[in-house]
Each structure stands twice: as C-alpha cells, then as structure tokens.
C-alpha cells in the first residue's frame, strides 16, 4: 500500500504528495479518521482526491493510505429491504436474520459442477426470505469445494472453483465490485415489451421499454417524487432501487418514512422487501452525492445478473450534476455551459447506457430500466442537464407546472413528452389483445395537438365562433384528458391501471370520438354531444370501473353509442 502526505484541503477535494504508486479511482484512507476517499487526478508526484466524508479538521501533514483497489461496494444477500447512504453503508439496523454479516447458508451446487459467472451456488436466509449467492463475474469454472449448510460470515471463503486456466478462485457469500465499472453480460438484447407502470399516460402514450431509459424533468412542485413513488409501487419490476441523490433533507425524510410503510400490490407484503433505498441528501458530503448514482446502478446490475427485472429510480440527476460542478470548480477546471464541467454529457451517457435488457453470463434474462428525474432551474428544459439527458434516453416525460397547479395528476405534458420505443412495443400490445394500439395512440396524440392549436384560436375569436368540427375537437380533447390522462394516485380504484383495462378504456374513448365525429358531420350540434347524459360518466370512467370490470366498460360503450345514435335522429334535433 502506498502512502501520501496531505498538502491542502478545499472542501471535499484534497491534494497530497505521493510517496509511492497510486492509480486513478483508487480508494484511499484519509487522515487519522481514515476517511474514505478516491483518487481523481495524478499530477507527477501529486495526487488529487475527493473525500466522501466531512473533511473538517483535516490538516496538512496528515497521512493518506492507498488501498490498491478501486472504490467498491459490497454486494450480496441482505441488501433488499434496507436503507443505505451513497456508499452503501447502512443507515438502518440489520434486518432480522442477519447477525453482523453472518448468514445461514444452504448449498445449491455440488463439487464437480461447472459454474458460470452469475450462477447460483447457494442460498441464504434473510428474515425468512431466501436470497441467492452467485458466482462473481468474471470468475467461472469447476467447483472444487463448498461448505455444508451452516452459518457463515459473508466475507469468509466458503468454497472455491478452478477456471479454465487452472487458477483457483475463492467463493464467498458477498463480494466487492468497483462502482464505476459496469458488470459484464453475455450480450445485450433488443427490447420486446414495455415496463408496465400502471399509469395510462405513460403506458399508452409514452411507454418505456423494459431495459430502457426514461427522463422525468419538472420544476419544483410538479410531482416528480410522488410519481417516482407511484412507479416504484406499481411498475412490474422484480426489484426497485431508489436513489435520492442530493435532494432536500425534508423530502428525503418523507420518502424514508413513507416507503417502508407502502404495501406491495403484487405480494400483499411490504414493498421494501423487494426494494433498496440509497439516501444522500443535500447536506451530506458533496462527493458522496456524486458517487451515489454509481453505487445505485451497481446494486441494480447485481440483481439484474440474478435474472431479475430491475427498475432504478434516480431523484434527481440535477443534484448529482451540481455535485460534479462543485467538485470541478474546486479542481480549477475550465467550466462549460452554466458552470458544469465539459464532461457532463459523457458522465450522463456512462450512467444511462448501463440500462439494458440482457442475457446474463449465466444464460438467464434480466433487465435494468433507468428512470431519472431532473430538476431544471425554473423549469427550463433548455438547461444543460435536461438537454444532454435527452440525447441518451428514449422516453421523455415532461412535467407541466400549469397542470400541476390545476391538480392534474400525473402532470405530464402530452405535447412536450415523447417516446422512441412506440414502434418497437406495438407488437407487444397486439399480442396482449390490442391490435389497434398504434392507431389509437396516434389518434389521441393528434387530437391533443389539435386542441393546443384550437385553444389559442378560441382565446382570440371565442369558442362559439369556431366551426362545429373544431368545437367538437375541444370537447373530445377534454374527455381524453379527464377519462384517460388524469389518474389519481390516492384513488383505491384508479391508482393502477392494468394493460387490459387500459386497452378497454382506450377503445371506449376512441370509439366515442369516431362516433361523435360522424354525428356532428351528420348535423348534430357539438353542444348536444357534450350534454349527453353519459359523457359525465365517461369522464369518470376510470373511477367508476376498476380492475375486473372490463365487460362493464364494454357495456357502457354500447350504451354511449346508443345515445349518440338517438341524438342523430331527426326528431332529436
């Protein structure tokens, strides 16, 4: 291990004279308190490092020791259901069944078996829940030895295998992995289906593929955290990794208080049993905020390598980028746009490109979907973090402050948002009972875009001065917003909408749109269509008919069609 002598400290950034060989990204023990640090620059005999803890009290002359290893986190059983800081250090007590890193181990392989990287060789009991122990990549080979069932320390060697080159590699319940190094996979796979979120505006209009990347930008008060919590609760991922990187302490405290109490609708148990929370608030060391994103994505990849589908929710990448800017400023680097470092775009790319649907090294299929919230100052989507993020995501869910002020939830603007995965996902919807999904989606988006143009015109000439077909377009767009796009997260009936119910509701609304347009073309006034007895019910259709009532939705559609036919009768006009 090499040593260095501290020469200066500027917040989280320190400089030291090296007395040996150091490497970029090498982990350090800084000063008498052995604070965790990481080398970020090498300048001849000087090292520049960032420290992930409070540097108050550090003085020139303090000894810095290199570990010889990159900044890493320990991955293994016992992560689920827990809360950690940005470096994966526990912020809550050990779960039941874990005694300071000791677990009850049960072998699932026998001596002589050929094990691939990522393959399960045993399981441990964590609070009554069985969790796998996997062969750490890139190791793989024939199993030489494995301990019998019993209680063992997570770092102790409990087995060994020999690889193709004859090298012996120990096996342990848990192991370390460098956070800045993506875990290897056999190959990346094309997306074949969406990550179902249960939110109609997302799944129907702007879906994200399982293994895809999505951005959720919005100013203060537009509902980013609430929507992230809804996605965590209802999306069809096997594991949720939630990272709060640099959010305000009161907001993070609310998440930490509410999240463990949320019920999992899939299992009826606590949602935390399949979730990991990484908490890093704005008053924590700024360097740790920068590392928290990499810690979270490394944990997510660990579960992906087990053949699970993982959703990583980051709130928010703007605070992470601000940490990059602060450290860059202390390094004296030439600033880029808005003071951010010139490598901001590259760092965002490194993060989002770790999302994928993959074939793991063990041959299983897993996926990692990344959904990153963005907090642009004053809601300005042209600022650097939002602008660069758009280059690397395929779904962009723009939150609108006007909708948020109108208590419209989710407050996603249908014209500023988009997805590049729609064409890839049409086949999935067709195989799940909605052969017209692509046509219906296009029809709804065209109507909403037309509404924006007509409302500008109506503010000038008045709505009554518009031609009947344009008046009808405004009526129908209002129905689309109320019946499909509005969805209360507090509603027991409508807070989640399955793909089957989404398809039924979309067919109902699009069918009404087409029948109403024919009726107006036949001479029925738009005001008559808007005043139909069932239209008020149509706007509340999501609240009126929950899961398991698809036939009721179809029956209501027939009743609505009959009312329109009655309105077309000559005596009705």
Long-range contacts (C-beta under 8 A, 24 or more apart in sequence): 1-65, 1-66, 1-67, 1-68, 2-65, 2-66, 2-68, 3-63, 3-64, 3-65, 3-66, 4-47, 4-63, 4-64, 4-66, 5-60, 5-61, 5-62, 5-63, 5-64, 6-30, 6-31, 6-58, 6-59, 6-60, 6-61, 6-62, 6-63, 6-64, 7-46, 7-60, 8-60, 9-51, 9-55, 9-58, 10-330, 11-55, 11-286, 11-326, 11-330, 12-50, 12-51, 12-52, 12-55, 12-285, 12-286, 12-287, 12-327, 12-330, 13-48, 13-49, 13-50, 13-51, 13-327, 13-330, 13-331, 14-48, 14-49, 14-50, 14-51, 14-55, 14-58, 14-64, 15-46, 15-47, 15-48, 15-49, 16-46, 16-47, 16-49, 16-64, 17-45, 17-46, 18-45, 18-46, 18-47, 20-66, 22-47, 22-66, 23-66, 23-70, 25-70, 25-71, 25-178, 25-180, 26-66, 26-67, 26-68, 26-69, 26-70, 26-71, 27-66, 27-67, 27-69, 27-70, 27-71, 27-72, 28-64, 28-65, 28-66, 28-67, 29-64, 29-65, 29-67, 30-55, 30-58, 30-62, 30-64, 31-58, 31-62, 31-63, 31-64, 32-62, 32-63, 34-65, 36-71, 36-87, 37-64, 38-71, 38-287, 38-291, 39-66, 40-327, 40-331, 41-331, 48-331, 50-287, 50-290, 50-327, 51-285, 51-287, 52-86, 52-87, 52-285, 52-287, 52-288, 52-291, 53-285, 53-288, 54-285, 69-176, 69-178, 70-178, 70-180, 70-181, 71-178, 71-179, 71-180, 71-291, 72-176, 72-177, 72-178, 72-179, 73-176, 73-177, 73-179, 73-295, 73-298, 73-299, 74-154, 74-174, 74-175, 74-176, 75-174, 75-175, 75-176, 75-177, 75-298, 75-299, 75-302, 76-133, 76-154, 76-172, 76-173, 76-174, 76-175, 77-103, 77-124, 77-126, 77-131, 77-132, 77-133, 77-154, 77-173, 77-174, 78-103, 78-124, 78-126, 78-131, 78-154, 78-174, 79-276, 79-299, 79-302, 80-126, 80-129, 80-131, 80-239, 80-272, 80-273, 80-274, 80-275, 80-276, 81-126, 81-127, 81-270, 81-272, 81-273, 81-274, 81-275, 81-276, 82-276, 82-277, 83-256, 83-277, 83-278, 83-279, 84-276, 84-277, 84-278, 84-279, 84-295, 85-278, 85-279, 85-280, 85-284, 85-288, 85-292, 86-245, 86-278, 86-279, 86-280, 86-284, 86-288, 86-289, 86-291, 86-292, 86-295, 87-288, 87-291, 87-292, 87-295, 88-278, 88-295, 88-299, 91-279, 95-126, 95-127, 96-127, 96-128, 97-125, 97-126, 97-127, 97-128, 98-126, 98-127, 101-153, 101-154, 101-155, 101-174, 102-151, 102-152, 102-153, 102-154, 103-151, 103-152, 103-154, 103-173, 104-149, 104-150, 104-151, 105-133, 105-147, 105-149, 105-150, 105-151, 105-152, 105-158, 105-173, 106-149, 107-146, 107-147, 107-148, 107-149, 108-132, 109-143, 109-146, 110-143, 110-146, 111-143, 111-144, 111-145, 111-146, 112-142, 112-143, 113-142, 113-143, 114-141, 114-142, 114-143, 115-140, 115-141, 115-142, 115-143, 115-161, 116-140, 116-361, 116-362, 116-363, 117-184, 117-361, 117-362, 118-305, 118-306, 118-360, 118-361, 118-362, 118-364, 119-362, 120-306, 120-362, 121-146, 121-159, 121-171, 122-146, 122-158, 122-173, 124-173, 129-273, 132-306, 133-171, 133-173, 134-305, 134-306, 134-362, 135-161, 135-171, 135-362, 136-175, 136-177, 137-183, 137-184, 137-305, 137-361, 138-184, 138-361, 139-163, 139-169, 140-361, 141-169, 144-168, 146-171, 177-298, 177-302, 178-298, 179-291, 179-294, 179-295, 179-298, 180-294, 182-301, 182-354, 183-298, 183-301, 183-302, 183-304, 183-305, 184-361, 185-305, 185-356, 185-358, 185-359, 185-360, 185-361, 186-358, 186-359, 186-360, 186-361, 186-363, 187-358, 187-359, 188-356, 188-357, 188-358, 188-359, 189-356, 189-357, 189-358, 189-359, 189-365, 190-357, 190-424, 191-357, 191-421, 191-424, 191-425, 192-357, 192-424, 192-427, 192-428, 193-425, 193-428, 194-421, 194-425, 194-428, 195-235, 195-236, 195-237, 195-309, 195-311, 195-369, 196-235, 196-236, 196-498, 196-499, 197-230, 197-231, 197-234, 197-235, 198-230, 198-234, 198-235, 198-495, 198-496, 198-497, 198-498, 199-227, 199-230, 199-231, 199-234, 199-410, 199-487, 199-497, 200-484, 200-485, 200-487, 200-497, 200-502, 200-505, 200-542, 201-410, 201-412, 201-414, 201-484, 201-485, 201-487, 202-397, 202-410, 202-412, 203-497, 203-499, 203-502, 204-437, 204-440, 204-441, 204-444, 204-484, 204-502, 204-506, 205-414, 205-417, 205-419, 205-441, 205-444, 205-445, 205-485, 206-395, 206-396, 206-397, 206-412, 206-417, 206-418, 206-419, 207-395, 207-419, 207-421, 207-422, 207-425, 208-369, 208-371, 208-394, 208-395, 208-419, 208-421, 209-357, 209-369, 209-394, 209-421, 209-424, 209-425, 210-309, 210-357, 210-367, 210-369, 211-355, 211-356, 211-357, 211-358, 211-367, 211-368, 211-369, 212-355, 212-369, 212-370, 212-394, 212-395, 212-421, 213-352, 213-355, 213-369, 213-370, 213-371, 213-372, 213-392, 213-393, 213-394, 213-395, 214-369, 214-370, 214-371, 214-372, 214-393, 214-394, 214-395, 214-396, 214-397, 215-371, 215-372, 215-373, 215-374, 215-386, 215-389, 215-390, 215-393, 215-395, 215-396, 215-397, 216-371, 216-372, 216-373, 216-374, 216-397, 216-399, 217-373, 217-374, 217-375, 217-376, 217-381, 217-386, 217-389, 217-396, 217-397, 217-398, 217-399, 218-373, 218-374, 218-375, 218-376, 218-379, 218-398, 218-399, 218-400, 218-401, 218-404, 218-411, 219-375, 219-376, 219-378, 219-379, 219-399, 219-401, 220-375, 221-401, 221-404, 222-379, 222-399, 222-400, 222-401, 222-404, 222-411, 223-399, 223-404, 223-409, 223-410, 223-411, 224-315, 224-316, 224-373, 224-375, 224-399, 225-251, 225-254, 225-255, 225-315, 225-373, 226-409, 226-489, 227-399, 227-410, 227-489, 228-313, 228-315, 228-371, 228-373, 229-255, 229-258, 229-259, 229-262, 229-489, 230-410, 230-489, 230-495, 231-311, 231-313, 231-371, 232-259, 232-262, 232-271, 232-275, 232-311, 232-313, 233-262, 233-264, 233-265, 233-271, 234-265, 234-495, 234-496, 235-311, 236-266, 236-309, 237-309, 237-310, 237-311, 237-369, 238-274, 238-303, 238-308, 238-309, 238-310, 239-274, 239-275, 239-276, 239-300, 239-303, 239-308, 239-309, 239-310, 239-311, 240-271, 240-274, 240-275, 240-276, 240-310, 240-311, 240-313, 241-275, 241-276, 241-278, 241-296, 241-299, 241-300, 241-303, 241-310, 241-311, 241-312, 241-313, 242-275, 242-276, 242-277, 242-278, 242-313, 242-315, 243-277, 243-278, 243-280, 243-292, 243-293, 243-295, 243-296, 243-312, 243-313, 243-314, 243-315, 244-277, 244-278, 244-279, 244-280, 244-281, 244-315, 245-278, 245-280, 245-289, 245-292, 245-293, 245-296, 245-314, 245-315, 245-316, 245-317, 245-319, 245-320, 245-323, 246-280, 246-281, 246-282, 246-289, 246-292, 246-316, 246-319, 246-320, 246-322, 246-323, 247-281, 247-282, 247-315, 247-316, 247-319, 248-281, 248-282, 249-281, 249-282, 249-283, 252-279, 252-281, 255-279, 265-496, 282-319, 286-323, 286-326, 286-327, 287-323, 287-327, 289-319, 289-320, 289-323, 290-320, 290-323, 290-324, 290-327, 292-320, 293-317, 293-320, 293-351, 294-351, 297-351, 297-354, 297-368, 297-370, 300-368, 300-370, 301-354, 301-368, 303-366, 304-358, 304-360, 304-366, 304-367, 304-368, 305-360, 305-361, 305-362, 305-366, 306-360, 306-364, 306-366, 307-360, 307-362, 307-364, 307-365, 307-366, 308-366, 309-366, 309-367, 309-369, 310-366, 310-367, 310-368, 310-369, 311-369, 311-371, 312-355, 312-368, 312-369, 312-370, 312-371, 313-371, 313-373, 314-370, 314-371, 314-372, 314-373, 315-373, 316-372, 316-373, 316-374, 316-375, 317-348, 317-351, 317-372, 317-373, 317-374, 317-385, 317-389, 318-374, 318-375, 318-376, 318-385, 319-375, 321-347, 321-348, 321-384, 321-385, 336-384, 337-384, 338-383, 338-384, 340-384, 340-385, 344-384, 344-385, 344-388, 345-388, 345-391, 348-385, 348-388, 348-389, 348-391, 348-392, 349-391, 349-392, 352-389, 352-392, 352-393, 353-392, 381-416, 394-419, 394-420, 394-421, 395-419, 395-420, 395-421, 408-481, 408-485, 408-486, 409-486, 409-487, 409-488, 409-489, 410-485, 410-487, 412-485, 414-445, 414-448, 414-485, 415-448, 415-449, 415-452, 429-499, 429-503, 432-499, 432-500, 432-503, 433-500, 433-503, 434-499, 434-503, 434-506, 434-507, 436-507, 436-510, 437-503, 437-506, 440-506, 440-507, 440-510, 443-510, 443-513, 444-480, 444-484, 444-506, 444-509, 444-510, 447-473, 447-476, 447-477, 447-480, 447-513, 448-477, 448-480, 448-481, 450-477, 451-477, 451-478, 468-520, 468-525, 468-526, 469-517, 469-520, 469-521, 471-526, 471-527, 472-516, 472-517, 472-520, 472-526, 472-529, 475-516, 475-526, 475-529, 475-530, 476-512, 476-513, 476-516, 476-517, 478-539, 479-509, 479-512, 479-513, 479-535, 479-538, 479-539, 480-509, 480-513, 482-539, 482-540, 483-508, 483-509, 483-538, 483-539, 483-540, 483-541, 483-542, 484-509, 484-542, 486-542, 487-542, 488-543, 491-542, 491-543, 493-542, 493-543, 493-544, 493-546, 494-542, 494-543, 494-546, 496-547, 497-542, 497-547, 498-547, 500-550, 501-545, 501-546, 501-547, 501-550, 501-553, 504-550, 504-553, 504-554, 505-541, 505-542, 505-553, 507-557, 508-538, 508-541, 508-553, 508-554, 508-556, 508-557, 508-560, 509-538, 511-557, 511-561, 512-538, 512-557, 512-560, 512-561, 512-564, 515-560, 515-561, 515-564, 516-564, 519-564, 519-567, 519-568, 522-568, 523-568, 523-573, 524-564, 524-567, 524-568, 524-573, 525-573, 528-567, 528-573, 529-564, 529-567, 532-560, 532-563, 532-564, 532-567, 533-563, 534-559, 534-560, 534-563
